Amino acid sequence: MNTVYDDLASMGVNDVRIIGVGKDEYNSSLEGMINGRDLPWVADVEEDGYPVWEDYGAVQRSTYFLDREGDLIYQFNITTLDHTDPEDYNYLINLILDYRANNGPSVIRVMQDSSTIQQAIESAADGDIVLVEPGSYVGNINFLDKNITLASLIYSGFRPDEIENAILDGGGEGPVITINEGQDQSTILLGFEIKNGSSEEYGGGILVENSSPTIDRNIIHNNHAGSCGGAGGGIAVIGESYPHIFGNTIYENNVSGDCDCICYFGGGLYVDTPSWPIVGGSLTLGNTFYDNASDYGFQLFRDHTQDTSIWTPIYAHHNYFTFCPPDSPDVYPLNGWDLENCHTIDLVKNAPPLPEKDFYLHPIYPNPFNPSATVKFDIAHSGIFDISIYNILGKVIMSDQMQLNTGAHQFQWNASSSPSGIYFIRLGYGTNFRTEKALLVK
């Protein structure tokens, strides 16, 4: 239920409470309990304002849904669901959202309720959630004047690999996403692959203007900005904008054009003079930047009209770059960015999935995990494969060689003896390697 709670919070759902996990007399605690909370099954207990569960005839393994007035509206045996099964997991998330919508913000599903994302946005009200089914959606998306969440449910901790199956494709006809009507951080863009946008001026992938949305855990690549000058191949933040940019992978975007000038800035991210985003901030919120291109600020560019020796740098901790700290071609100007606690992406950057060539390492699940994680991979031919696990300092935690046959394989890594932190699981065959990042939270 921890992951359910975290995923709901990521979608801006802050009015759903998971208040306890019941246990029987034989267990002092159960793995995955929210903040260590527990509710005895047989005692008449009301702690921290919790309901008295005896009133509902609580039984072991049941999950109870209460409305905003505290009345019981539904219950079922939670053990009928497998939290590692994507269908079961999505069922539970959607069940919670549907009950919440009975007397609260709506959920609009594409393609179930609306045939296009833009139609869903047009019919949405502030606070609503637009959930998008897996698929490729070609066209440009404008948030209009709505403070809403646009999310793909498949971003969840159990199947982060499927982000690449929720594709927003600009088709080369303007920014893929435009948010420019004064939205605040309650506007959320979450869990998409965003590509093939093209703008003559600003923001090939995402254009944020005079707005402050939350841009969270997207893959933003192969977007373009520029004609005779331009900025922000991946993301452009212009005007008085204060967005939160967390956990995105931003690569192979470019700013270029036909004019012979030094006037193409911010291949990955461009920030206008009056704007003030938060970019990253912790190990779990950091963005990854690589292989973006422009004249200045390949990865990050901050515009300026004043003496930069006295300005306050933009907060951009715990982001990932090819080199840490990055140099001035990658980040410009260097004193315009607070890049403390940056990381290199040697062990994070993955080649695009190529299951038909050698092998493909799936993202680790669940992720975050405690204490066990599943490592799944597909190989195209038999051979000897190397498996290694590193911590954030590059120390080898585990290393092994396996003779494997063609097909799908997986193994469980039990990290019960390792401390909380980021780990890198690396699969190698000959000179080819694939690496996935996993977060252990105890």
N, C-alpha and C positions, 0 to 999 in steps of 0.2 A: 504493500500500500504506500510505501514511501515514494516509489516512482510514480504512482498514480497521483499522489498529492503534488509532487514536484512538476509533473507534466501539466496538471491543471493550473498551477501557479504560473507556469511559463506562458499559458494562453491568456493570462490576465484574469483567471478565475480566482478571486480572493474572498468569495463569500461562501465557499464550501469548506466544511470542517470535518476532518477525520479525527475523531476524538478518542479512539482507543481500539485496542485489539484484545479480545477476550482470551483468557488462558484457563487451563484446568489446574487442579491442585498439584499436578505432577511436574509442572514447569514453572520455574521462578521467572522466566522471561522467554520471549520468542523472537527469533531473528526477524528484523524488519519492522519492529514496533515503532510507531511514531513517537519520537522523543522519549522512548522508554516507557510510555504510558501503558498501563494495563488495567483491566476491569475484571475483578473476580466474578465468577459465574453465579455463585450462590449467595453472596453477601449483598445486603442492601446498602449500596454505597453511592454517595453523591459528593464527588471531589472536584474542586475547581469549577463548580457549576455544571458538572456532567449530569445527564438524566439518571434517574434511578432505574437500572435495567431490569429489576424484578417486575416493574410495572408492565413490561413487554413480554414477560415469560421467556427471557433469553435462554437459548440453548447453545450448546457447544457448536462451533464452526459456522454459526449464522452471522450474516451481515445485515444491518438494519439501516433503513433510509428514513430520516425524519425531515419534515418540511420546516419552513422558517418559524412556525409556531411550536415546533417540538413534537408534533403529532407523527406517529408511525404511519408511513405510507406504503412500505414494501420491505420484505425480508426474504432472504434465500440462503442456501448453504454455499458458502464461499468455496468449499473444496470441490465443487463441480466445475470450477474454472482453473485453468492452468495459466499462471501469470506469465510464463515464458512463451505461451502460444500467442502469436500476433492477433488471431481472430478473437480469442478470449479476452485478451488485453483491451483491444479496441471496443469489444462489446461492453466491458465494464466502464470504460471512459465515456462512451456514448450514453450508457444508461444514466450515469451521474449527470451528464450535461442535459439530457432530456428532462429529468426530474427537476433540475435547476430551472429549466425554461418554463415550467408550469406556472411559475409566478415570478419570473425574472427575465434576464436577457435571453434572446432567442439564439438558436443554432441554425444556420442555413448551410445545407450541405450541397456541394457541387460534386456530382451531377444529380443527386437525388432530388433536391428541391429547386435547383436552378441549373440551366444548361450551360451557363458561362460564369466565370468568376466576376466579370464586370456587372452582369445582371444581379448577382447575389449582393455585391456591394451596393448597388443602387437601391435594393430593397431593404438593406440593413439599417438599423438604428444604432445610435451610440451605445456601446457596450456589448453589441452582438458579436458572435463568433461565426466566421465563414470558414467551414472545414472543407478541404479540397481532397477529393479522391485521387489515388495514384493515376498518373497519365501525363501526357504532354499537352500543354495549353499554349497555343500560338496567339500572340496579340499583345497589346499594351494595356496595362492595368492602372487605373487612377483611383485613389482612395476617396476622391471628391472631398466632401467636408466631414467625413465620418471618422469618429474615434472608435475603431473596431479592431478585432483580431482577425488576421488572415493567416491561417495555419494549415499545415498538412499533418494529420495525426500520426503519420508514419515516422515523424522525427523522434518518437519516444525512445526511452532508454533501452528498449529491447530490440528495436530494429533501426538503428541510425543509418545502416547501410542503404536503406531504401529511400533516403532523401533524394538520391539520384533518379528515383522513379516518379517524383513529383516535380515536373519541369515547367517553368514559366519561360517561354521562348518569345523574345521580342520580334523575331522575324526580320530584323534589320530595319525596323520602321519606328524609331524613337526609343526613349527609355522604356525598359521593361516595366518598371514600377515608378509611379509618380505620387509623391506625398507632399502636397503644397498648399494645404488649406488650414494651416495653423494647428495641426494635431499635436497632442501631448504624448507623454510616454505610455499612456494607456493604449495607444495605437501600436499594434504589434504585428510584425512580419516574421514568420517563424517556419523554418523547416523546408525550404524549397531549393531546387537548383535553378539559378537565374542566369540566362545566357542569351546571346545573339541580340542584345540591345544595341542601338546605334543612334546617337544624338549628335547634331551638328555643333552643339555648344557644351552642355553640362550633363553628366550622369548617363552613361550608356546603359548600365545595369539598373541603378536606383538613383532617382533624383529626389532629394529632400530640400525643400525650399520653405523658409519661414515656418518650419514645423519641427517637432521633437519626438519622433517615434522611437520605438525599440526595434532594432533590427537584430534578430537572434538566430544563430545556428543555421545560416544559409550557405550554399555553395554558389559563389558569384564568379563567373568566368566567361571568357570569349565575348566580352562586350567592348564597344568602341565609342569614343567621343571625339569630336573634332571635325573641323572643316578648314577654315582659315583661323586657327586657334581653337582651343577647347580645353576641357578639364574634367577629371573624374571618370576614367574609363569604367571602373567598377561601381563606385559610389561618388556622387557629388553632393556636398552639404553646403548650401548657399543661403544668403540672407541671414536673418536672426533665427538660427536653428540650433537646438541643443539635444540632438539624438543620443541614444545609448546604442552602441554597436558592439555586440557581444558574440563571441564564439563562431564567427563566420570564417570560411575559407575563401580567400579572394586571390585569384590567380589568372594569368594570361589574359588580362584586360589591357587595352592600350588607348592612348590618346595620340592622334596623328591627323595629318591633313595635307592639303595641296600647297599651302603657302610655305615659302622658304623663310621661316622665322623661328625664333626660340619662344614659342607661344603655346606649348602643349604640356600640361601639368597634371600630376597626380594620376598615374596609371591605375593604381589600386583605389586610393581614396584621396579626394580633394576636399579641403575645408576652406571656405570663404573667410574673409577678414572678420566679419562680426559673429561668425558661428563658433560654437564651443561644444563639441561632442565629447562624450566619454567613450574611449576606444579600449576595450578590454578592461582589465582591473584585477583579475585573479587568475589562478591556474585554470579554472573551469570557464572563465569568461574571455580568455585571450583569443584574439583572431590570428589567423595564419595568412601571411602575405608572401607571395613569390611570383616571379616571372611576369610581373606587370611592366608596362613600357610607356615612357613619355620623355620629354626633354629634361625635365627636372622632377625629382620626387617620384621615382619609379613606383614605389609602394605607397608613400605618404607625402602629400604636399599641403602646406599651410600657406595661404596667401597672406600678404602683409603690405601695409602702406606706411608703417611707422618704423621707428628705430627698434630693431629686434633685440638689441642688447638689454632692454629694460622690460620686455613683455613677460607675461606668465605663460609657461608652456602648457600645452594641452595634455591632460592626463591620459597616458597610453601605456599602462603597466601590463606585464605578462603577455605581450604579443610575441608571435613567432615569425622570425625572419631567416633568410638564408645565412646571414652573419649577425652575430649579436656581440656588441651593439652594431646596428646597421650604420653604413657610412652615408655621406651626403648625396651621392647619386640615388640611393634608395629612399632616403628620408630627407626632405628639404623644407625649411632650414632645420638643421639639427637642434638648435636651441629653441625651436618652436614646439618641441615635443618632449614630454617627460617619459622617457623610455626605460625607466627603472625596471629591473627584473625581467628583461626580455629573454627570449629563448631561441636557440637555433632549431631549424626544422630538419636537420639531418635524419632524425629518427621519426619525424612526424609526417613529412611530405611523402605521399604515396603516388606512384605512377597510376595512371588511369587503369581501371579494371580491364584486364585482358585475359579472360578465362580461356580463350582459344590459344594463347601463347604461354606456355610453361605452366603458370599457376595463378590463382587469385585468392588472396587472403581477405575474408570477410571482416567487417568491423566486429569488434568484440561485443558480446552481450552476456548478461546485462551490463550496462555501462552508464553510470557508476555501478560497482559491484561490491559485495562483501559476503563471504570471503572467496567465493568461487566464481570463475568466469569461463565461458565457453569460447574456445578458439576454433573457428571453422574455416576450412580452405578447400579449394578445388584444384586438382592438378591434371594437366593435359597428357602427361606421360609418366611412366614409372621412373624412379630414380632415388638417389639419396638426398634427403632434404634436411637442412639445419634449422632448428628451432631455438631461439634465444629470447630471454626476457631481461630487460634492462630497467633500472630505476632512473629517476630524473638526473642523477649525477653521472650516468653512463656506466654504472657498475653492473656486471652480469649477475643476475639473480638466479637464472637457470639456463642451462644449455644442453642440447641433446641432438643426436643425429638419428634419422629414421629412414629405413628403406620402405618406400610407399609405392603402391600401384595406382594406376590411373583411376580418377573418380573423386568423390567427395569424402572428406575426412574431418574429424574434429577430436579435440581432447579437452579435458577440464583442467584448469589451473587453479589449485587451491593456495590462496595467498594468506592463510591464517597466521603464518609466522612472519609475515611482512608488515611493515607499518603503513598507515594511510599515505597516499600520494599518487603521483602519475607514474605509470609504467608503460614500457614500449615492448610490444610483442613482435618479433622479427622472424620472418620465414624466408629462407634462402635456398636457392638451387643454382649451383655453379657461381656465376658472377651476378646473378639476378636476385634482388631482394624486394620484399614487400614488408611494410611496417604498419602496425595499428597501435593507437594510443588507448589506454584504459585507465580509469580513475578508481582507486581503491579507497572506500570511505568506511571507516570503522566507527 
